[in-house]
């Protein structure tokens, strides 16, 4: 009887661990894909957009651009976006958020990574989301901590949830990439 219970326990443990291993393997594959994408673009972004109402393409941002408004750096192979970096800056520089979107060859989102700094509330959030090819969330990881030595003031904290673009077609200016047009 003891041997049979140990066998059953081993099978249950195996069945419990197998999905975790499979999920871990998928995460590792996504991370490798993201590293490969970054390595594809050693010379920087293919195109730069300012926005968001409306988004328009610029040749180069002004010197202090990353401190004002919203900017999107597009890393693309032709019209196919592989990596999108978006920086959003809140009114009066109250908060700053950087979001990286990594897309598979088929145009589906593999990973969204964001870093939010809310200066008034002294809160920093780091979040990573992993998606399968069907757009299902596989795993999300979120950490928060104070920006400086003083305590976080969560009473004044507002989480500026970034937009989710599940596919390249959902990116607001993806049509402009296909046309190869310049809006200014």
N, C-alpha and C positions, 0 to 999 in steps of 0.2 A: 504493500500500500504506500509506503514512504517513497519508493522509487517512482511510482506512478504519479504521485503528487508533485515530485520534483520535475518530472517530465512535462506535466501540465503547466507548472509554473514557468518552465523554460520556454514553452510554446507561447504562453501569454506574454512573457517578457519580450520575446522575439517579435511578436505581432505589435506590441506597443512601441518598440524601438525602430522597427522598419520604416514607418512613415516619417519619423524624425530624421532618419538617415537619408531617405529619399528627398525630404524637404531641404536638408543640409546640402545635399548634392546639387539640387536645383539652385540654391543660393550661391554656391561656389561657382557654378556654371555662369550665372548672371554676373557675378563679380568679375569673372574672367572676361566675359563679353565686354563689360564696361572698361576694363583695363585695355583691351584690344582697341576699343573705339577711341579712347583718349590717345593711344599711340598712333592712330591713323591720322591725327591732325596736329603734327608738331609745329606747324606754322600758324596756328591760331584759327579763328572762326572764318567760315566761308562768307557769311553775311552778318550784318548787324542791323537790328531794328530798335526803334524808340517807340514808346507808347504809354499807355495802352489804348487811348481813345482818340484817334485810331492808331494802330501800329503803322509805322512808315519806316522805310529803309534809309539808312544813312551810310555814307562811305566810311567815316570814322567819327566816333563820339567826341564831343568837346572835352577838354582836359579834366574838368570836374564832373563829368557826366555821371559817373557811377555813384555820385552823392545826391543826385536829383532824379526824380521820375522813375520810370521803368525801362530797362534795357534787356534786349534778348540777343544773345550771341548764338548764332546757328552754325553748327558743324555738320555739313552735308556733303554727300556724294551726288553731285548733280541736284535734282529736285528731291532726293531722298534724305530726310533729316536723320542723322544718327545720334546726335547729342545736341541738346538745347540747354543753354545756361541763361537763366532769367534772374535779374536783380531788380527787386522792388524796394523803393525807399518811401517811407511814410512822410506825411506832412511835417514840416519843420524838422526833418531828420529824427523823428521820434522813434522810428524803428527801421530796421534794415533786414531784408530777407533775400537769401541766395537759394535758388532752386536749380538743381541739375536733373534733367530728364535724359535717360538713355533708351534708345530705341533699337529693336532688333532689325534685321534686314527686311523683314516683312512689314515693318512700320508699326509694330505693337510695342507698347511701353514695357520695358524690362525692369527699370528701377527709377524711382524718384527720390532724390535726396535733398533735404532742405536744412538750412541753418537760419534761424530767426534770432535777431538781437533786438530786444525791446529795452531801450535805454532808460526810460522813466521808471519802469517797474524793475529794472536790473535783472531781467530774465533772459536766459539764452536757451533755445531749444534746438536740438539736433534730432532729425527724424529721417529714417530711411524706410522706404516701402519697396517690396519686391513683388512683381506681377508675373503670372504665367502668360503664355501666348494667347490665352482666351480672355485676358483682362482681369482674371481673378487675383485678388490679393493673396499672396503666399505667406508673407510675413511682414510685420512692421515693427520697427524698433524706435522708441522715442526716449530721449534723455533731456532733462532740463537741469540747469544750474545757474547760480548767480553770475552775472557778467564781471562784477568786481567783488571786493571783499565784503561789502555790505550785504545784508539779507535781501532776498527776493521780496518784492512787494506785489504779491499776486492780486491784491485788491484793485490795482490799477492796470493789471495785465489784460491785454486783448490779443488773442491768438489770431494772426492774420493767415488763415488757411490759404495755401497757394492753389491756383487752378490745377485741375487734373486734366491732362490731355492723354487719354488712353491710347490714341493712335496718332500718327503723324498728321492724318487728315483733320484731326481736332485742333491742331495748332492754329491760332487765329490767322497767321500770315502764310500758311502752307501753300495756298493758291499762288501767292506772289513768287514763291520759289519755283513753281512749275512754269510760270510764264517768263521767269527770268527778268521781271520788270523792276524798274527803279521808280519809287513813288516820289522822290524829291530830286 
